[in-house]
Amino acid sequence: TELIEERNYDEAARVLEPLAANVPNLFRARLNLGLCRLQQDNFEDAARWLEQALEVDPNSDRAHDMLGFACLKLKDLD
């Protein structure tokens, strides 16, 4: 969280990826990875992580909002 607050998205993603890979239901890691990837303009990867976050918590407004933004950037309007 501190790395994201400092806008150090590369380092935050390096910390979060192993957590998300090894802890299947860790919503926050997937959500924050999605945020990092959005900030890095990596919209495909952002969408992938945010979809995984929504598998864990399908009611997350924030994940839905960020996924919608990623999809807009990808011109994936379906």
Distance bins in CASP14 RR format, pairs under 12 A and 6 or more apart:
PFRMAT RR
TARGET T0000
AUTHOR 0000-0000-0000
RMODE 2
METHOD distances of the structure
MODEL  1
1 8 0 0 0 0 0 1 0 0 0 0 0
1 12 0 0 0 0 1 0 0 0 0 0 0
1 15 0 0 0 0 0 1 0 0 0 0 0
1 16 0 0 0 0 0 1 0 0 0 0 0
1 28 0 0 0 0 1 0 0 0 0 0 0
1 29 0 0 0 0 0 1 0 0 0 0 0
1 31 0 0 0 0 0 1 0 0 0 0 0
1 32 1 0 0 1 0 0 0 0 0 0 0
1 35 0 0 0 0 0 1 0 0 0 0 0
1 36 0 0 0 0 0 1 0 0 0 0 0
2 8 0 0 0 0 1 0 0 0 0 0 0
2 11 0 0 0 0 1 0 0 0 0 0 0
2 12 0 0 0 0 1 0 0 0 0 0 0
2 15 0 0 0 0 0 1 0 0 0 0 0
2 32 0 0 0 0 0 1 0 0 0 0 0
3 9 1 0 0 1 0 0 0 0 0 0 0
3 10 0 0 0 0 1 0 0 0 0 0 0
3 11 1 0 1 0 0 0 0 0 0 0 0
3 12 1 1 0 0 0 0 0 0 0 0 0
3 13 0 0 0 0 1 0 0 0 0 0 0
3 14 0 0 0 0 1 0 0 0 0 0 0
3 15 1 0 0 1 0 0 0 0 0 0 0
3 16 0 0 0 0 1 0 0 0 0 0 0
3 32 0 0 0 0 1 0 0 0 0 0 0
3 33 0 0 0 0 0 1 0 0 0 0 0
3 35 0 0 0 0 0 1 0 0 0 0 0
3 36 0 0 0 0 1 0 0 0 0 0 0
3 39 0 0 0 0 0 1 0 0 0 0 0
4 10 0 0 0 0 0 1 0 0 0 0 0
4 11 0 0 0 0 1 0 0 0 0 0 0
4 12 1 0 1 0 0 0 0 0 0 0 0
4 13 0 0 0 0 1 0 0 0 0 0 0
4 15 0 0 0 0 1 0 0 0 0 0 0
4 16 0 0 0 0 1 0 0 0 0 0 0
4 28 0 0 0 0 0 1 0 0 0 0 0
4 29 0 0 0 0 0 1 0 0 0 0 0
4 31 0 0 0 0 0 1 0 0 0 0 0
4 32 1 0 0 1 0 0 0 0 0 0 0
4 33 0 0 0 0 0 1 0 0 0 0 0
4 34 0 0 0 0 0 1 0 0 0 0 0
4 35 1 0 0 1 0 0 0 0 0 0 0
4 36 1 0 0 1 0 0 0 0 0 0 0
4 37 0 0 0 0 0 1 0 0 0 0 0
4 38 0 0 0 0 0 1 0 0 0 0 0
4 39 0 0 0 0 1 0 0 0 0 0 0
4 40 0 0 0 0 0 1 0 0 0 0 0
5 11 0 0 0 0 0 1 0 0 0 0 0
5 12 0 0 0 0 1 0 0 0 0 0 0
5 32 0 0 0 0 0 1 0 0 0 0 0
5 35 0 0 0 0 0 1 0 0 0 0 0
5 39 0 0 0 0 0 1 0 0 0 0 0
6 12 0 0 0 0 1 0 0 0 0 0 0
6 39 0 0 0 0 0 1 0 0 0 0 0
7 35 0 0 0 0 0 1 0 0 0 0 0
7 36 0 0 0 0 1 0 0 0 0 0 0
7 39 1 0 0 1 0 0 0 0 0 0 0
7 40 0 0 0 0 0 1 0 0 0 0 0
8 14 0 0 0 0 1 0 0 0 0 0 0
8 15 0 0 0 0 1 0 0 0 0 0 0
8 16 0 0 0 0 0 1 0 0 0 0 0
8 36 0 0 0 0 1 0 0 0 0 0 0
8 39 0 0 0 0 0 1 0 0 0 0 0
8 40 0 0 0 0 0 1 0 0 0 0 0
9 15 0 0 0 0 0 1 0 0 0 0 0
9 16 0 0 0 0 1 0 0 0 0 0 0
9 32 0 0 0 0 1 0 0 0 0 0 0
9 33 0 0 0 0 1 0 0 0 0 0 0
9 34 0 0 0 0 1 0 0 0 0 0 0
9 35 1 0 0 1 0 0 0 0 0 0 0
9 36 1 0 1 0 0 0 0 0 0 0 0
9 37 0 0 0 0 1 0 0 0 0 0 0
9 38 0 0 0 0 1 0 0 0 0 0 0
9 39 1 0 1 0 0 0 0 0 0 0 0
9 40 1 0 1 0 0 0 0 0 0 0 0
9 41 0 0 0 0 0 1 0 0 0 0 0
9 42 0 0 0 0 1 0 0 0 0 0 0
9 45 0 0 0 0 0 1 0 0 0 0 0
9 46 0 0 0 0 0 1 0 0 0 0 0
10 16 0 0 0 0 0 1 0 0 0 0 0
10 17 0 0 0 0 0 1 0 0 0 0 0
10 33 0 0 0 0 0 1 0 0 0 0 0
10 36 1 0 0 1 0 0 0 0 0 0 0
10 37 0 0 0 0 0 1 0 0 0 0 0
10 39 0 0 0 0 1 0 0 0 0 0 0
10 40 1 0 0 1 0 0 0 0 0 0 0
10 42 0 0 0 0 0 1 0 0 0 0 0
11 17 0 0 0 0 0 1 0 0 0 0 0
11 36 0 0 0 0 1 0 0 0 0 0 0
11 40 0 0 0 0 0 1 0 0 0 0 0
12 19 0 0 0 0 0 1 0 0 0 0 0
12 20 0 0 0 0 0 1 0 0 0 0 0
12 28 0 0 0 0 0 1 0 0 0 0 0
12 29 0 0 0 0 0 1 0 0 0 0 0
12 31 0 0 0 0 0 1 0 0 0 0 0
12 32 1 0 0 1 0 0 0 0 0 0 0
12 33 0 0 0 0 1 0 0 0 0 0 0
12 34 0 0 0 0 0 1 0 0 0 0 0
12 35 0 0 0 0 1 0 0 0 0 0 0
12 36 1 0 1 0 0 0 0 0 0 0 0
12 37 0 0 0 0 0 1 0 0 0 0 0
12 39 0 0 0 0 1 0 0 0 0 0 0
12 40 0 0 0 0 0 1 0 0 0 0 0
13 19 0 0 0 0 0 1 0 0 0 0 0
13 20 0 0 0 0 1 0 0 0 0 0 0
13 21 0 0 0 0 0 1 0 0 0 0 0
13 29 0 0 0 0 0 1 0 0 0 0 0
13 30 0 0 0 0 0 1 0 0 0 0 0
13 32 0 0 0 0 1 0 0 0 0 0 0
13 33 1 0 0 1 0 0 0 0 0 0 0
13 34 0 0 0 0 1 0 0 0 0 0 0
13 35 0 0 0 0 1 0 0 0 0 0 0
13 36 1 0 1 0 0 0 0 0 0 0 0
13 37 1 0 0 1 0 0 0 0 0 0 0
13 38 0 0 0 0 0 1 0 0 0 0 0
13 39 0 0 0 0 1 0 0 0 0 0 0
13 40 1 0 0 1 0 0 0 0 0 0 0
13 42 0 0 0 0 1 0 0 0 0 0 0
13 45 0 0 0 0 1 0 0 0 0 0 0
13 46 0 0 0 0 0 1 0 0 0 0 0
13 49 0 0 0 0 1 0 0 0 0 0 0
14 20 0 0 0 0 0 1 0 0 0 0 0
14 33 0 0 0 0 0 1 0 0 0 0 0
14 36 0 0 0 0 1 0 0 0 0 0 0
14 40 0 0 0 0 0 1 0 0 0 0 0
15 21 0 0 0 0 0 1 0 0 0 0 0
15 29 0 0 0 0 1 0 0 0 0 0 0
15 32 0 0 0 0 1 0 0 0 0 0 0
15 33 0 0 0 0 1 0 0 0 0 0 0
15 36 0 0 0 0 1 0 0 0 0 0 0
16 22 0 0 0 0 0 1 0 0 0 0 0
16 23 0 0 0 0 0 1 0 0 0 0 0
16 26 0 0 0 0 1 0 0 0 0 0 0
16 27 0 0 0 0 0 1 0 0 0 0 0
16 28 0 0 0 0 1 0 0 0 0 0 0
16 29 1 0 1 0 0 0 0 0 0 0 0
16 30 0 0 0 0 1 0 0 0 0 0 0
16 31 0 0 0 0 1 0 0 0 0 0 0
16 32 1 0 1 0 0 0 0 0 0 0 0
16 33 1 0 1 0 0 0 0 0 0 0 0
16 34 0 0 0 0 1 0 0 0 0 0 0
16 35 0 0 0 0 1 0 0 0 0 0 0
16 36 1 0 0 1 0 0 0 0 0 0 0
16 37 0 0 0 0 0 1 0 0 0 0 0
16 45 0 0 0 0 0 1 0 0 0 0 0
16 49 0 0 0 0 1 0 0 0 0 0 0
16 52 0 0 0 0 0 1 0 0 0 0 0
16 53 0 0 0 0 0 1 0 0 0 0 0
17 23 0 0 0 0 0 1 0 0 0 0 0
17 26 0 0 0 0 0 1 0 0 0 0 0
17 29 0 0 0 0 1 0 0 0 0 0 0
17 30 0 0 0 0 0 1 0 0 0 0 0
17 32 0 0 0 0 0 1 0 0 0 0 0
17 33 1 0 0 1 0 0 0 0 0 0 0
17 34 0 0 0 0 0 1 0 0 0 0 0
17 36 0 0 0 0 1 0 0 0 0 0 0
17 37 0 0 0 0 0 1 0 0 0 0 0
17 45 0 0 0 0 0 1 0 0 0 0 0
17 48 0 0 0 0 0 1 0 0 0 0 0
17 49 0 0 0 0 1 0 0 0 0 0 0
17 52 0 0 0 0 0 1 0 0 0 0 0
18 26 0 0 0 0 0 1 0 0 0 0 0
18 29 0 0 0 0 1 0 0 0 0 0 0
18 33 0 0 0 0 0 1 0 0 0 0 0
19 25 0 0 0 0 0 1 0 0 0 0 0
19 26 1 0 1 0 0 0 0 0 0 0 0
19 27 0 0 0 0 0 1 0 0 0 0 0
19 28 0 0 0 0 1 0 0 0 0 0 0
19 29 1 0 1 0 0 0 0 0 0 0 0
19 30 0 0 0 0 1 0 0 0 0 0 0
19 31 0 0 0 0 0 1 0 0 0 0 0
19 32 0 0 0 0 1 0 0 0 0 0 0
19 33 0 0 0 0 1 0 0 0 0 0 0
19 49 0 0 0 0 0 1 0 0 0 0 0
20 26 1 0 0 1 0 0 0 0 0 0 0
20 27 0 0 0 0 1 0 0 0 0 0 0
20 28 0 0 0 0 1 0 0 0 0 0 0
20 29 1 0 1 0 0 0 0 0 0 0 0
20 30 1 0 1 0 0 0 0 0 0 0 0
20 31 0 0 0 0 1 0 0 0 0 0 0
20 32 0 0 0 0 1 0 0 0 0 0 0
20 33 1 0 1 0 0 0 0 0 0 0 0
20 34 0 0 0 0 1 0 0 0 0 0 0
20 36 0 0 0 0 0 1 0 0 0 0 0
20 37 0 0 0 0 0 1 0 0 0 0 0
20 45 0 0 0 0 0 1 0 0 0 0 0
20 48 0 0 0 0 0 1 0 0 0 0 0
20 49 1 0 0 1 0 0 0 0 0 0 0
20 50 0 0 0 0 0 1 0 0 0 0 0
20 52 1 0 0 1 0 0 0 0 0 0 0
20 53 0 0 0 0 1 0 0 0 0 0 0
20 55 0 0 0 0 0 1 0 0 0 0 0
20 56 0 0 0 0 0 1 0 0 0 0 0
21 29 0 0 0 0 1 0 0 0 0 0 0
21 30 0 0 0 0 0 1 0 0 0 0 0
21 33 0 0 0 0 0 1 0 0 0 0 0
21 49 0 0 0 0 0 1 0 0 0 0 0
21 52 0 0 0 0 0 1 0 0 0 0 0
22 29 0 0 0 0 1 0 0 0 0 0 0
23 29 1 0 0 1 0 0 0 0 0 0 0
23 30 0 0 0 0 1 0 0 0 0 0 0
23 52 0 0 0 0 0 1 0 0 0 0 0
23 56 0 0 0 0 0 1 0 0 0 0 0
24 30 0 0 0 0 1 0 0 0 0 0 0
24 52 0 0 0 0 1 0 0 0 0 0 0
24 55 0 0 0 0 1 0 0 0 0 0 0
24 56 0 0 0 0 1 0 0 0 0 0 0
25 52 0 0 0 0 0 1 0 0 0 0 0
25 53 0 0 0 0 0 1 0 0 0 0 0
25 55 0 0 0 0 1 0 0 0 0 0 0
25 56 1 0 1 0 0 0 0 0 0 0 0
25 57 0 0 0 0 1 0 0 0 0 0 0
26 32 0 0 0 0 1 0 0 0 0 0 0
26 33 0 0 0 0 0 1 0 0 0 0 0
26 49 0 0 0 0 0 1 0 0 0 0 0
26 52 0 0 0 0 1 0 0 0 0 0 0
26 53 0 0 0 0 1 0 0 0 0 0 0
26 55 0 0 0 0 0 1 0 0 0 0 0
26 56 1 0 0 1 0 0 0 0 0 0 0
26 57 0 0 0 0 0 1 0 0 0 0 0
27 33 0 0 0 0 0 1 0 0 0 0 0
27 34 0 0 0 0 0 1 0 0 0 0 0
27 49 0 0 0 0 0 1 0 0 0 0 0
27 50 0 0 0 0 0 1 0 0 0 0 0
27 52 0 0 0 0 1 0 0 0 0 0 0
27 53 1 0 1 0 0 0 0 0 0 0 0
27 54 0 0 0 0 1 0 0 0 0 0 0
27 55 0 0 0 0 1 0 0 0 0 0 0
27 56 1 0 1 0 0 0 0 0 0 0 0
27 57 1 0 1 0 0 0 0 0 0 0 0
27 58 0 0 0 0 0 1 0 0 0 0 0
27 59 0 0 0 0 0 1 0 0 0 0 0
27 60 1 0 0 1 0 0 0 0 0 0 0
27 62 0 0 0 0 0 1 0 0 0 0 0
27 63 0 0 0 0 1 0 0 0 0 0 0
28 34 0 0 0 0 0 1 0 0 0 0 0
28 35 0 0 0 0 0 1 0 0 0 0 0
28 49 0 0 0 0 0 1 0 0 0 0 0
28 52 0 0 0 0 0 1 0 0 0 0 0
28 53 0 0 0 0 1 0 0 0 0 0 0
28 56 0 0 0 0 1 0 0 0 0 0 0
28 57 0 0 0 0 1 0 0 0 0 0 0
28 60 0 0 0 0 0 1 0 0 0 0 0
28 62 0 0 0 0 0 1 0 0 0 0 0
28 63 0 0 0 0 0 1 0 0 0 0 0
29 35 0 0 0 0 0 1 0 0 0 0 0
29 36 0 0 0 0 0 1 0 0 0 0 0
29 49 0 0 0 0 1 0 0 0 0 0 0
29 50 0 0 0 0 0 1 0 0 0 0 0
29 52 0 0 0 0 1 0 0 0 0 0 0
29 53 0 0 0 0 1 0 0 0 0 0 0
29 56 0 0 0 0 1 0 0 0 0 0 0
30 36 0 0 0 0 0 1 0 0 0 0 0
30 37 0 0 0 0 0 1 0 0 0 0 0
30 45 0 0 0 0 0 1 0 0 0 0 0
30 46 0 0 0 0 0 1 0 0 0 0 0
30 47 0 0 0 0 0 1 0 0 0 0 0
30 48 0 0 0 0 1 0 0 0 0 0 0
30 49 1 0 1 0 0 0 0 0 0 0 0
30 50 1 0 0 1 0 0 0 0 0 0 0
30 51 0 0 0 0 1 0 0 0 0 0 0
30 52 1 0 1 0 0 0 0 0 0 0 0
30 53 1 1 0 0 0 0 0 0 0 0 0
30 54 0 0 0 0 1 0 0 0 0 0 0
30 55 0 0 0 0 1 0 0 0 0 0 0
30 56 1 0 0 1 0 0 0 0 0 0 0
30 57 0 0 0 0 1 0 0 0 0 0 0
30 60 0 0 0 0 1 0 0 0 0 0 0
30 62 0 0 0 0 0 1 0 0 0 0 0
30 63 0 0 0 0 1 0 0 0 0 0 0
30 66 0 0 0 0 0 1 0 0 0 0 0
30 67 0 0 0 0 0 1 0 0 0 0 0
31 37 0 0 0 0 0 1 0 0 0 0 0
31 38 0 0 0 0 0 1 0 0 0 0 0
31 46 0 0 0 0 0 1 0 0 0 0 0
31 49 1 0 0 1 0 0 0 0 0 0 0
31 50 1 0 0 1 0 0 0 0 0 0 0
31 51 0 0 0 0 0 1 0 0 0 0 0
31 52 0 0 0 0 1 0 0 0 0 0 0
31 53 1 0 1 0 0 0 0 0 0 0 0
31 54 0 0 0 0 1 0 0 0 0 0 0
31 55 0 0 0 0 0 1 0 0 0 0 0
31 56 0 0 0 0 1 0 0 0 0 0 0
31 57 0 0 0 0 1 0 0 0 0 0 0
31 60 1 0 0 1 0 0 0 0 0 0 0
31 61 0 0 0 0 0 1 0 0 0 0 0
31 62 1 0 0 1 0 0 0 0 0 0 0
31 63 1 0 1 0 0 0 0 0 0 0 0
31 64 0 0 0 0 0 1 0 0 0 0 0
31 65 0 0 0 0 0 1 0 0 0 0 0
31 66 1 0 0 1 0 0 0 0 0 0 0
31 67 0 0 0 0 0 1 0 0 0 0 0
32 38 0 0 0 0 0 1 0 0 0 0 0
32 39 0 0 0 0 0 1 0 0 0 0 0
32 46 0 0 0 0 0 1 0 0 0 0 0
32 49 0 0 0 0 1 0 0 0 0 0 0
32 50 0 0 0 0 0 1 0 0 0 0 0
32 52 0 0 0 0 0 1 0 0 0 0 0
32 53 0 0 0 0 1 0 0 0 0 0 0
32 62 0 0 0 0 0 1 0 0 0 0 0
32 63 0 0 0 0 0 1 0 0 0 0 0
32 66 0 0 0 0 0 1 0 0 0 0 0
33 39 0 0 0 0 0 1 0 0 0 0 0
33 40 0 0 0 0 0 1 0 0 0 0 0
33 42 0 0 0 0 0 1 0 0 0 0 0
33 45 1 0 0 1 0 0 0 0 0 0 0
33 46 0 0 0 0 1 0 0 0 0 0 0
33 47 0 0 0 0 0 1 0 0 0 0 0
33 48 0 0 0 0 1 0 0 0 0 0 0
33 49 1 0 1 0 0 0 0 0 0 0 0
33 50 0 0 0 0 1 0 0 0 0 0 0
33 51 0 0 0 0 0 1 0 0 0 0 0
33 52 0 0 0 0 1 0 0 0 0 0 0
33 53 0 0 0 0 1 0 0 0 0 0 0
33 63 0 0 0 0 0 1 0 0 0 0 0
33 66 0 0 0 0 0 1 0 0 0 0 0
33 70 0 0 0 0 0 1 0 0 0 0 0
34 40 0 0 0 0 1 0 0 0 0 0 0
34 41 0 0 0 0 0 1 0 0 0 0 0
34 42 0 0 0 0 1 0 0 0 0 0 0
34 43 0 0 0 0 1 0 0 0 0 0 0
34 44 0 0 0 0 0 1 0 0 0 0 0
34 45 1 0 0 1 0 0 0 0 0 0 0
34 46 1 0 1 0 0 0 0 0 0 0 0
34 47 0 0 0 0 1 0 0 0 0 0 0
34 48 0 0 0 0 1 0 0 0 0 0 0
34 49 1 0 1 0 0 0 0 0 0 0 0
34 50 1 0 1 0 0 0 0 0 0 0 0
34 51 0 0 0 0 1 0 0 0 0 0 0
34 52 0 0 0 0 1 0 0 0 0 0 0
34 53 1 0 0 1 0 0 0 0 0 0 0
34 54 0 0 0 0 0 1 0 0 0 0 0
34 60 0 0 0 0 0 1 0 0 0 0 0
34 62 0 0 0 0 0 1 0 0 0 0 0
34 63 0 0 0 0 1 0 0 0 0 0 0
34 65 0 0 0 0 0 1 0 0 0 0 0
34 66 1 0 0 1 0 0 0 0 0 0 0
34 67 0 0 0 0 1 0 0 0 0 0 0
34 68 0 0 0 0 0 1 0 0 0 0 0
34 69 0 0 0 0 0 1 0 0 0 0 0
34 70 1 0 0 1 0 0 0 0 0 0 0
35 42 0 0 0 0 0 1 0 0 0 0 0
35 45 0 0 0 0 0 1 0 0 0 0 0
35 46 1 0 0 1 0 0 0 0 0 0 0
35 49 0 0 0 0 1 0 0 0 0 0 0
35 50 0 0 0 0 1 0 0 0 0 0 0
35 53 0 0 0 0 1 0 0 0 0 0 0
35 62 0 0 0 0 1 0 0 0 0 0 0
35 63 0 0 0 0 1 0 0 0 0 0 0
35 65 0 0 0 0 0 1 0 0 0 0 0
35 66 1 0 0 1 0 0 0 0 0 0 0
35 67 0 0 0 0 0 1 0 0 0 0 0
35 69 0 0 0 0 0 1 0 0 0 0 0
35 70 0 0 0 0 0 1 0 0 0 0 0
36 42 0 0 0 0 1 0 0 0 0 0 0
36 45 0 0 0 0 1 0 0 0 0 0 0
36 46 1 0 0 1 0 0 0 0 0 0 0
36 49 0 0 0 0 1 0 0 0 0 0 0
36 50 0 0 0 0 0 1 0 0 0 0 0
36 66 0 0 0 0 0 1 0 0 0 0 0
36 70 0 0 0 0 0 1 0 0 0 0 0
37 43 1 0 0 1 0 0 0 0 0 0 0
37 44 0 0 0 0 1 0 0 0 0 0 0
37 45 1 0 1 0 0 0 0 0 0 0 0
37 46 1 1 0 0 0 0 0 0 0 0 0
37 47 0 0 0 0 1 0 0 0 0 0 0
37 48 0 0 0 0 1 0 0 0 0 0 0
37 49 1 0 0 1 0 0 0 0 0 0 0
37 50 0 0 0 0 1 0 0 0 0 0 0
37 51 0 0 0 0 0 1 0 0 0 0 0
37 52 0 0 0 0 0 1 0 0 0 0 0
37 53 0 0 0 0 0 1 0 0 0 0 0
37 66 0 0 0 0 1 0 0 0 0 0 0
37 67 0 0 0 0 0 1 0 0 0 0 0
37 69 0 0 0 0 0 1 0 0 0 0 0
37 70 1 0 0 1 0 0 0 0 0 0 0
37 73 0 0 0 0 0 1 0 0 0 0 0
37 74 0 0 0 0 0 1 0 0 0 0 0
38 44 0 0 0 0 0 1 0 0 0 0 0
38 45 0 0 0 0 1 0 0 0 0 0 0
38 46 1 0 1 0 0 0 0 0 0 0 0
38 47 0 0 0 0 1 0 0 0 0 0 0
38 48 0 0 0 0 0 1 0 0 0 0 0
38 49 0 0 0 0 1 0 0 0 0 0 0
38 50 0 0 0 0 1 0 0 0 0 0 0
38 62 0 0 0 0 0 1 0 0 0 0 0
38 63 0 0 0 0 0 1 0 0 0 0 0
38 65 0 0 0 0 0 1 0 0 0 0 0
38 66 1 0 0 1 0 0 0 0 0 0 0
38 67 0 0 0 0 1 0 0 0 0 0 0
38 68 0 0 0 0 0 1 0 0 0 0 0
38 69 1 0 0 1 0 0 0 0 0 0 0
38 70 1 0 0 1 0 0 0 0 0 0 0
38 71 0 0 0 0 0 1 0 0 0 0 0
38 72 0 0 0 0 0 1 0 0 0 0 0
38 73 0 0 0 0 1 0 0 0 0 0 0
38 74 0 0 0 0 0 1 0 0 0 0 0
39 45 0 0 0 0 0 1 0 0 0 0 0
39 46 0 0 0 0 1 0 0 0 0 0 0
39 66 0 0 0 0 0 1 0 0 0 0 0
39 69 0 0 0 0 0 1 0 0 0 0 0
39 70 0 0 0 0 0 1 0 0 0 0 0
39 73 0 0 0 0 0 1 0 0 0 0 0
40 46 0 0 0 0 1 0 0 0 0 0 0
40 49 0 0 0 0 0 1 0 0 0 0 0
40 70 0 0 0 0 0 1 0 0 0 0 0
40 73 0 0 0 0 0 1 0 0 0 0 0
41 69 0 0 0 0 0 1 0 0 0 0 0
41 70 0 0 0 0 0 1 0 0 0 0 0
41 73 1 0 0 1 0 0 0 0 0 0 0
41 74 0 0 0 0 0 1 0 0 0 0 0
42 48 0 0 0 0 1 0 0 0 0 0 0
42 49 0 0 0 0 1 0 0 0 0 0 0
42 50 0 0 0 0 0 1 0 0 0 0 0
42 70 0 0 0 0 1 0 0 0 0 0 0
42 73 0 0 0 0 1 0 0 0 0 0 0
42 74 0 0 0 0 0 1 0 0 0 0 0
43 49 0 0 0 0 0 1 0 0 0 0 0
43 50 0 0 0 0 0 1 0 0 0 0 0
43 66 0 0 0 0 0 1 0 0 0 0 0
43 67 0 0 0 0 0 1 0 0 0 0 0
43 68 0 0 0 0 1 0 0 0 0 0 0
43 69 0 0 0 0 1 0 0 0 0 0 0
43 70 1 0 1 0 0 0 0 0 0 0 0
43 71 0 0 0 0 1 0 0 0 0 0 0
43 72 0 0 0 0 1 0 0 0 0 0 0
43 73 1 0 1 0 0 0 0 0 0 0 0
43 74 1 0 1 0 0 0 0 0 0 0 0
43 75 0 0 0 0 1 0 0 0 0 0 0
43 76 0 0 0 0 1 0 0 0 0 0 0
44 50 0 0 0 0 0 1 0 0 0 0 0
44 51 0 0 0 0 0 1 0 0 0 0 0
44 67 0 0 0 0 0 1 0 0 0 0 0
44 70 1 0 0 1 0 0 0 0 0 0 0
44 71 0 0 0 0 0 1 0 0 0 0 0
44 73 0 0 0 0 1 0 0 0 0 0 0
44 74 1 0 0 1 0 0 0 0 0 0 0
44 75 0 0 0 0 0 1 0 0 0 0 0
44 76 0 0 0 0 1 0 0 0 0 0 0
45 51 0 0 0 0 0 1 0 0 0 0 0
45 52 0 0 0 0 0 1 0 0 0 0 0
45 70 0 0 0 0 1 0 0 0 0 0 0
45 73 0 0 0 0 0 1 0 0 0 0 0
45 74 0 0 0 0 0 1 0 0 0 0 0
46 52 0 0 0 0 0 1 0 0 0 0 0
46 53 0 0 0 0 0 1 0 0 0 0 0
46 63 0 0 0 0 0 1 0 0 0 0 0
46 65 0 0 0 0 0 1 0 0 0 0 0
46 66 1 0 0 1 0 0 0 0 0 0 0
46 67 1 0 0 1 0 0 0 0 0 0 0
46 68 0 0 0 0 1 0 0 0 0 0 0
46 69 0 0 0 0 1 0 0 0 0 0 0
46 70 1 0 1 0 0 0 0 0 0 0 0
46 71 0 0 0 0 1 0 0 0 0 0 0
46 72 0 0 0 0 0 1 0 0 0 0 0
46 73 0 0 0 0 1 0 0 0 0 0 0
46 74 0 0 0 0 1 0 0 0 0 0 0
46 76 0 0 0 0 0 1 0 0 0 0 0
47 53 0 0 0 0 0 1 0 0 0 0 0
47 54 0 0 0 0 0 1 0 0 0 0 0
47 63 0 0 0 0 0 1 0 0 0 0 0
47 64 0 0 0 0 0 1 0 0 0 0 0
47 66 0 0 0 0 1 0 0 0 0 0 0
47 67 1 0 0 1 0 0 0 0 0 0 0
47 68 0 0 0 0 1 0 0 0 0 0 0
47 69 0 0 0 0 1 0 0 0 0 0 0
47 70 1 0 1 0 0 0 0 0 0 0 0
47 71 1 0 0 1 0 0 0 0 0 0 0
47 72 0 0 0 0 0 1 0 0 0 0 0
47 73 0 0 0 0 1 0 0 0 0 0 0
47 74 1 0 0 1 0 0 0 0 0 0 0
47 75 0 0 0 0 0 1 0 0 0 0 0
47 76 1 0 0 1 0 0 0 0 0 0 0
48 54 0 0 0 0 0 1 0 0 0 0 0
48 55 0 0 0 0 0 1 0 0 0 0 0
48 67 0 0 0 0 1 0 0 0 0 0 0
48 70 0 0 0 0 1 0 0 0 0 0 0
48 71 0 0 0 0 0 1 0 0 0 0 0
48 74 0 0 0 0 0 1 0 0 0 0 0
49 55 0 0 0 0 0 1 0 0 0 0 0
49 56 0 0 0 0 0 1 0 0 0 0 0
49 63 0 0 0 0 1 0 0 0 0 0 0
49 66 0 0 0 0 1 0 0 0 0 0 0
49 67 0 0 0 0 1 0 0 0 0 0 0
49 70 0 0 0 0 1 0 0 0 0 0 0
50 56 0 0 0 0 0 1 0 0 0 0 0
50 57 0 0 0 0 0 1 0 0 0 0 0
50 58 0 0 0 0 0 1 0 0 0 0 0
50 60 0 0 0 0 1 0 0 0 0 0 0
50 62 0 0 0 0 1 0 0 0 0 0 0
50 63 1 0 1 0 0 0 0 0 0 0 0
50 64 0 0 0 0 1 0 0 0 0 0 0
50 65 0 0 0 0 1 0 0 0 0 0 0
50 66 1 0 1 0 0 0 0 0 0 0 0
50 67 1 0 1 0 0 0 0 0 0 0 0
50 68 0 0 0 0 1 0 0 0 0 0 0
50 69 0 0 0 0 1 0 0 0 0 0 0
50 70 1 0 0 1 0 0 0 0 0 0 0
50 71 0 0 0 0 1 0 0 0 0 0 0
50 74 0 0 0 0 0 1 0 0 0 0 0
51 57 0 0 0 0 0 1 0 0 0 0 0
51 58 0 0 0 0 0 1 0 0 0 0 0
51 60 0 0 0 0 0 1 0 0 0 0 0
51 63 0 0 0 0 1 0 0 0 0 0 0
51 64 0 0 0 0 0 1 0 0 0 0 0
51 66 0 0 0 0 0 1 0 0 0 0 0
51 67 1 0 0 1 0 0 0 0 0 0 0
51 68 0 0 0 0 0 1 0 0 0 0 0
51 70 0 0 0 0 1 0 0 0 0 0 0
51 71 0 0 0 0 1 0 0 0 0 0 0
51 76 0 0 0 0 0 1 0 0 0 0 0
52 58 0 0 0 0 0 1 0 0 0 0 0
52 60 0 0 0 0 0 1 0 0 0 0 0
52 63 0 0 0 0 1 0 0 0 0 0 0
52 67 0 0 0 0 0 1 0 0 0 0 0
53 59 0 0 0 0 0 1 0 0 0 0 0
53 60 1 0 0 1 0 0 0 0 0 0 0
53 61 0 0 0 0 0 1 0 0 0 0 0
53 62 0 0 0 0 1 0 0 0 0 0 0
53 63 1 0 1 0 0 0 0 0 0 0 0
53 64 0 0 0 0 1 0 0 0 0 0 0
53 65 0 0 0 0 0 1 0 0 0 0 0
53 66 0 0 0 0 1 0 0 0 0 0 0
53 67 0 0 0 0 1 0 0 0 0 0 0
53 70 0 0 0 0 0 1 0 0 0 0 0
54 60 1 0 0 1 0 0 0 0 0 0 0
54 61 0 0 0 0 0 1 0 0 0 0 0
54 62 0 0 0 0 0 1 0 0 0 0 0
54 63 1 0 1 0 0 0 0 0 0 0 0
54 64 1 0 0 1 0 0 0 0 0 0 0
54 65 0 0 0 0 0 1 0 0 0 0 0
54 66 0 0 0 0 1 0 0 0 0 0 0
54 67 1 0 0 1 0 0 0 0 0 0 0
54 68 0 0 0 0 0 1 0 0 0 0 0
54 70 0 0 0 0 0 1 0 0 0 0 0
55 63 0 0 0 0 1 0 0 0 0 0 0
55 67 0 0 0 0 0 1 0 0 0 0 0
56 63 0 0 0 0 1 0 0 0 0 0 0
57 63 1 0 0 1 0 0 0 0 0 0 0
57 64 0 0 0 0 0 1 0 0 0 0 0
58 64 0 0 0 0 1 0 0 0 0 0 0
58 67 0 0 0 0 0 1 0 0 0 0 0
60 66 0 0 0 0 1 0 0 0 0 0 0
60 67 0 0 0 0 1 0 0 0 0 0 0
61 67 0 0 0 0 0 1 0 0 0 0 0
61 68 0 0 0 0 0 1 0 0 0 0 0
62 68 0 0 0 0 0 1 0 0 0 0 0
62 69 0 0 0 0 0 1 0 0 0 0 0
63 69 0 0 0 0 0 1 0 0 0 0 0
63 70 0 0 0 0 0 1 0 0 0 0 0
64 70 0 0 0 0 0 1 0 0 0 0 0
64 71 0 0 0 0 0 1 0 0 0 0 0
65 71 0 0 0 0 0 1 0 0 0 0 0
65 72 0 0 0 0 0 1 0 0 0 0 0
66 72 0 0 0 0 0 1 0 0 0 0 0
66 73 0 0 0 0 0 1 0 0 0 0 0
67 73 0 0 0 0 0 1 0 0 0 0 0
67 74 0 0 0 0 0 1 0 0 0 0 0
67 76 0 0 0 0 1 0 0 0 0 0 0
68 74 0 0 0 0 1 0 0 0 0 0 0
68 75 0 0 0 0 0 1 0 0 0 0 0
68 76 0 0 0 0 1 0 0 0 0 0 0
68 77 0 0 0 0 1 0 0 0 0 0 0
68 78 0 0 0 0 0 1 0 0 0 0 0
69 76 0 0 0 0 0 1 0 0 0 0 0
70 76 0 0 0 0 1 0 0 0 0 0 0
71 77 1 0 0 1 0 0 0 0 0 0 0
71 78 0 0 0 0 1 0 0 0 0 0 0
72 78 0 0 0 0 0 1 0 0 0 0 0
END
